Amino acid sequence: MRCLITGGAGFLGSHLAETLLVHGHEVVVVDDLFRGKKKNLDDCKGSPGFFYVKGDACKLEDLEKGVEALGDVDLIFHLAAINGTLWFHERADSVVEVNINATIAALKLAERHAARLVFTSSPEAFGEVDEQPMGIGGDSLFDNPSLHQRHSYGASKYLGEILVQHAVRSKDIDCRVVRPFNAYGPRCPGNDYGQVVSIFLEKTKVGRPLTVHGDGSQTRSFSWVGDIVEGIMLAGTTDNSLTDGESLAGYTWNMGWPEETTIADLAQMVRDVTGVDTGMVMTKGYPGDSARRIPDISDAEAELGWRPLTNLADGLERTWNYLNRDNVRKK
Ligand SMILES: NC(=O)c1ccc[n+]([C@@H]2O[C@H](COP(=O)([O-])OP(=O)(O)OC[C@H]3O[C@@H](n4cnc5c(N)ncnc54)[C@H](O)[C@@H]3O)[C@@H](O)[C@H]2O)c1
């Protein structure tokens, strides 16, 4: 298939591009490098069916340049978004602007070219719900915006899902939604704007203490990037539901490791896997952080035949090895 990935120079997008190429698909990445990096695509560059366009996913004309590179497009993976918790607080305005406008543009592109579209939403689209594991049909609960603006991101994903479902019903576009749960692995950013697994591993590498928000009792489902990317690919390449053969237009899937880990336990696992103890600092953290997050993945298992295979200890070890290999290469 001819695949266009918005945000394909980022963490998940670059792994998705590699995986699609391995499966014989053609791929064009459209990314403005807000957080993505061209070097994330180094392993794709040699492939004959790979193209890269530096462009703004909010602009239909930039997305069309990607389509021109491919000749046409069959499948759009819409990943472009401003992601990273610190951004949600510091630049709530940009988070809302980019995440909504890029989704509108991607849906227009899908309509124009009669392409299938996969939208990467997030468990953050639920806000701060108590009910766990999270099913696919629960309600969303957001704090009052005068308290904090963390939910700029979650609410933008919620509205993204609204736009997607509207496109399915009113415009007959074959769109699907995936909600990845805390993916980690090589290329996941480990700076202040990054994600906790990479932050912990990178701090360990440079001998700095691990910063734990609150009392560290909040939980997440930490999911190996290879598993998540396999799931995103299947969400796009599977024609019909494996359960009843029905069209998958409008379907949503949670994708994540189906066990929860507290942040304090994650810190301990990082110490165990790396064999290095740099200490721990407890901080207040950001407001609006959800207390627990664990996915119910039964729909993805039944309808797509997807199941994650890599447990957290193995994934941490692989990521640690990658960080150290990367370090050696840079020297
Ligand atoms: N990583 C996770 O655990 C996770 C969980 C849930 C949802 N998601 C969603 O999956 C997608 C990919 O996430 P990621 O972790 O790879 O994040 P990422 O930040 O690494 O990737 C997003 C990419 O979008 C690009 N981008 C931002 N604004 C753009 C614009 N206007 N035009 C073109 N490109 C633009 C960035 O440069 C970046 O390369 C995002 O939509 C994110 O919200 C990720």
PDBQT file of the ligand as one rigid body, heavy atoms in Angstrom, charges set to zero:
ROOT
HETATM    1  N1  LIG A 401       4.284   7.784  22.540  1.00  0.00    +0.000 N 
HETATM    2  C1  LIG A 401       3.169   7.441  23.186  1.00  0.00    +0.000 C 
HETATM    3  O1  LIG A 401       3.218   6.700  24.173  1.00  0.00    +0.000 OA
HETATM    4  C2  LIG A 401       1.838   7.901  22.702  1.00  0.00    +0.000 A 
HETATM    5  C3  LIG A 401       0.708   7.574  23.471  1.00  0.00    +0.000 A 
HETATM    6  C4  LIG A 401      -0.543   7.990  23.012  1.00  0.00    +0.000 A 
HETATM    7  C5  LIG A 401      -0.658   8.696  21.835  1.00  0.00    +0.000 A 
HETATM    8  N2  LIG A 401       0.453   9.002  21.126  1.00  0.00    +0.000 N 
HETATM    9  C6  LIG A 401       0.290   9.760  19.886  1.00  0.00    +0.000 C 
HETATM   10  O2  LIG A 401       1.031   9.127  18.862  1.00  0.00    +0.000 OA
HETATM   11  C7  LIG A 401       1.566  10.111  17.973  1.00  0.00    +0.000 C 
HETATM   12  C8  LIG A 401       3.080   9.975  17.889  1.00  0.00    +0.000 C 
HETATM   13  O3  LIG A 401       3.605  10.138  19.197  1.00  0.00    +0.000 OA
HETATM   14  P1  LIG A 401       5.158  10.121  19.482  1.00  0.00    +0.000 P 
HETATM   15  O4  LIG A 401       5.353   9.629  20.852  1.00  0.00    +0.000 OA
HETATM   16  O5  LIG A 401       5.862   9.488  18.357  1.00  0.00    +0.000 OA
HETATM   17  O6  LIG A 401       5.448  11.693  19.527  1.00  0.00    +0.000 OA
HETATM   18  P2  LIG A 401       6.545  12.532  18.719  1.00  0.00    +0.000 P 
HETATM   19  O7  LIG A 401       6.498  13.904  19.286  1.00  0.00    +0.000 OA
HETATM   20  O8  LIG A 401       7.841  11.829  18.730  1.00  0.00    +0.000 OA
HETATM   21  O9  LIG A 401       5.960  12.511  17.239  1.00  0.00    +0.000 OA
HETATM   22  C9  LIG A 401       5.086  13.489  16.758  1.00  0.00    +0.000 C 
HETATM   23  C10 LIG A 401       5.685  14.048  15.495  1.00  0.00    +0.000 C 
HETATM   24  O10 LIG A 401       4.807  15.032  14.967  1.00  0.00    +0.000 OA
HETATM   25  C11 LIG A 401       5.634  16.059  14.444  1.00  0.00    +0.000 C 
HETATM   26  N3  LIG A 401       4.847  17.294  14.327  1.00  0.00    +0.000 N 
HETATM   27  C12 LIG A 401       4.392  18.109  15.318  1.00  0.00    +0.000 A 
HETATM   28  N4  LIG A 401       3.733  19.139  14.793  1.00  0.00    +0.000 NA
HETATM   29  C13 LIG A 401       3.756  18.983  13.453  1.00  0.00    +0.000 A 
HETATM   30  C14 LIG A 401       3.247  19.729  12.362  1.00  0.00    +0.000 A 
HETATM   31  N5  LIG A 401       2.526  20.849  12.531  1.00  0.00    +0.000 N 
HETATM   32  N6  LIG A 401       3.480  19.278  11.106  1.00  0.00    +0.000 NA
HETATM   33  C15 LIG A 401       4.197  18.139  10.894  1.00  0.00    +0.000 A 
HETATM   34  N7  LIG A 401       4.699  17.391  11.890  1.00  0.00    +0.000 NA
HETATM   35  C16 LIG A 401       4.475  17.813  13.151  1.00  0.00    +0.000 A 
HETATM   36  C17 LIG A 401       6.795  16.171  15.395  1.00  0.00    +0.000 C 
HETATM   37  O11 LIG A 401       7.921  16.804  14.812  1.00  0.00    +0.000 OA
HETATM   38  C18 LIG A 401       7.047  14.715  15.712  1.00  0.00    +0.000 C 
HETATM   39  O12 LIG A 401       7.987  14.150  14.828  1.00  0.00    +0.000 OA
HETATM   40  C19 LIG A 401       1.115  11.456  18.511  1.00  0.00    +0.000 C 
HETATM   41  O13 LIG A 401      -0.076  11.820  17.879  1.00  0.00    +0.000 OA
HETATM   42  C20 LIG A 401       0.842  11.169  19.974  1.00  0.00    +0.000 C 
HETATM   43  O14 LIG A 401      -0.080  12.071  20.501  1.00  0.00    +0.000 OA
HETATM   44  C21 LIG A 401       1.707   8.619  21.532  1.00  0.00    +0.000 A 
ENDROOT
TORSDOF 0
